[in-house]
Amino acid sequence: MKLPEIDYRHLLTMTDDTGMLQHAKYTVPDRDHGYCIDDNARALIVACGGLRLRSSSEVEKRVPVYLSFLMHAFNRPFGRFRNFMSYDRQWLEETGSEDSHGRTIWALGVASESAPLPSQRELAIRLLEEAIPAIDAFSSPRAWAYTIFGIDRYLDCRRTDFAAYRLLTVLAERLYMQFTCNGQENWPWCEDSLTYANAKLPMALMLAGNRLRDTEMVNVALRALDWVVGLQRTPQGHLSLIGNNGWYSRGGERARFDQQPIDAMALVLACSSAYRITGEPRWHENALAALGWFLGRNDVGMALFDPSSGGCCDGLHPFGVNANQGAESTLAWLLARIRCDELLRETPGTAIVGSMSAWNVEGGKLPQGMGAERSSF
């Protein structure tokens, strides 16, 4: 199956001189809903990651736009990022959610290591250093996870920042305790429900364990990721995501729809990270199967990626796709597509889907390939 080229047209359509707009009516930006830091943080990650693969003057020009949005969003008296901004550039809150703050730390960590200009990297570092103290009081596991992503990348260029290293250790230990205290044999998970972007949670524990050389953290993360992939991979090999119309609570019924691009993207990034750390081929296969969800290998058999616009539809319904192409869905597609481009460059000739193979983590041993080359994200 031939993959479509990485296409930034819709990202550029959705971006103006303020930042990336949140929503679209079909392929047309919907100004009524303004902007949010979540999407501008994701857009910065996409831009930096994509530029590592190939140059694009149009994408490179957007990096300072997204970085400026994040800088302007930081509310220094509170030490927190605002999230929502109206189209007339009025902030709609003093502080955003914990998850949006953590997601912004992730973006700044990526930019600190891979923004195209040294001045942009230095700005990202300084803003991240101002923003991380607030994280210590957060209670959201996803905020912890996003922060781990950002600090892990930041430490690649600030290896002697022991305060950041300490925070990564604290957050990883919290996440590890969530998994070990809440999990059971038939529910090896850190929460009582599977909701959105689930795979980011074991991915964060895995990356932190790899950074800290903690084998048990890595093993717990791999077991959890193996379980959540198994729940969402059909016998036919395609992905059947947990839907947001009810999610999936322990002991309850699993929602099949509406399936969201952000969940497929999370699986692509988590499985590709597992492949880099372990060298186990099945993780490579699972990452590409998750990308296949965007291209029609899903429960409805319809592609969410739109080659006519370069955008991605907002969700999968029982009888088709949500034809609106908002920022979150398009950025999820681009994050997944860029990451799989890296995978395929490393191992050319790999098919998009294949058979599922068994996976068992051997306790007490470092997984094969631990400490492998890093991705753009």
Residue, then its C-alpha position, 0 to 999 in steps of 0.5 A: m500500500k503506497l502512502p500519500e506524500i506528507d501534505y501541509r496544505h490544510l495546515l497552512t490553510m488553517t493558519d493565519d498570522t495569529g496561529m492555527l484556528q481550531h475548527a473548520k466547516y468542511t475544509v474552510p476555517d471556522r473563525d467562530h471558534g477562534y484558537c487554542i494553545d492545544d492546536n498551536a502546540r501540536a502545530l509546532i511539533v508537526a512543523c519541527g518534526g516535518l522540517r527534520l525530514r525535508s525542508s519547506s519554506e512555507v512550514e518554516k515560516r509558521v514556526p515563529v507563528y506557533l511559538s509566538f502564540l505559545m509565548h503570548a499564552f503564558n500568564r506569568p503571574f499564574g505560571r500557567f498557559r492560557n488555552f482558548m483565544s477568540y478570533d478577535r485575539q481576546w483570551l477567554e480564561e486566565t489559565g487553561s487545563e492541566d492537559s493543555h499546559g502539559r501539551t505545551i511543555w511537550a511542544l516546547g521540548v521538541a522546539s528546544e531541540s529541533a526548531p530550525l533557528p538557534s534563537q527559536r530553540e533558545l526561546a523554547i528553552r527559556l519558556l519551558e523553564e518558566a513553565i515547568p514549576a507549575i507541573d509539580a502540583f498537577s493531578s492529571p496523568r495525561a498532563w504528566a505524560y505530555t510533560i515527560f515527553g517535553i522534558d525528555r526532549y529538553l534533556d537532550c540539549r540541557r543534560t545538566d538540568f538536574a531540576a528538570y531531571r528530578l521532575l521527570t523522575v517524579l512524574a514517571e514514578r507517579l505514573y508508574m504508581q498509577f499503573t501498578c496500584n490501579g492495574q489488575e491482570n485483566w485491566p493493566w491500566c492506570e485509570d478505571s476508564l479508557t478515554y482519549a489518547n490512551a496510548k500516550l500514557p504507557m508511551a510516557l512511562m516507557l520513554a521515562g523508563n528508557r531515560l532513567r534506565d528503569t527496566e521495570m517501568v519499561n516493562v509495565a509500560l509495554r504490558a499496558l501498551d500491548w493490552v490497549v493495542g490488543l483491545q483495538r486491533t481486530p482479527q482482520g488486522h485493522l484498528s477499531l478504536i474505542g469511541n468517544n460516545g461513552w468510552y470504555s469503563r472497567g466492567g462496562e460496555r465499550a463504545r465503538f463510535d465516534q472514533q477519533p484521529i487523536d487516538a490513532m495518532a497516539l497509537v502510532l507514536a507509542c508503538s513506534s517508540a516501543y519499536r525503537i526501544t525494543g527492536e521488536p518487529r510487531w511494534h513496527e507493524n502495529a504503528l503502521a496498522a494505526l496509520g492505516w486507520f486514517l487511510g480506510r483500514n478501519d471499521v467503516g472502510m473509509a479514509l479520513f485523510d483527504p488528498s484533495s485538501g491535505g486535511c483529515c476528517d474529524g471522526l469516524h461514525p457508524f456510517g461514514v466520516n465527519a466531513n469537517q477537517g479541524a485542526e486537531s484531526t489534521l495535526a493528528w494525521l500529520l504527526a502520525r504520517i511524519r512518524c511513519d515516514e521515519l519508520l519506513r526510512e529506517t526499515p524500507g519495504t515494510a507493509i502497512v498491515g500484517s499478522m499479529s504476533a505474540w509479545n511477552v516482556e521478560g521481567g528483569k531484562l533490558p528490552q532489546g535495543m534499549g536506548a535506540e535512535r530518537s524520533s522527531f517527537 
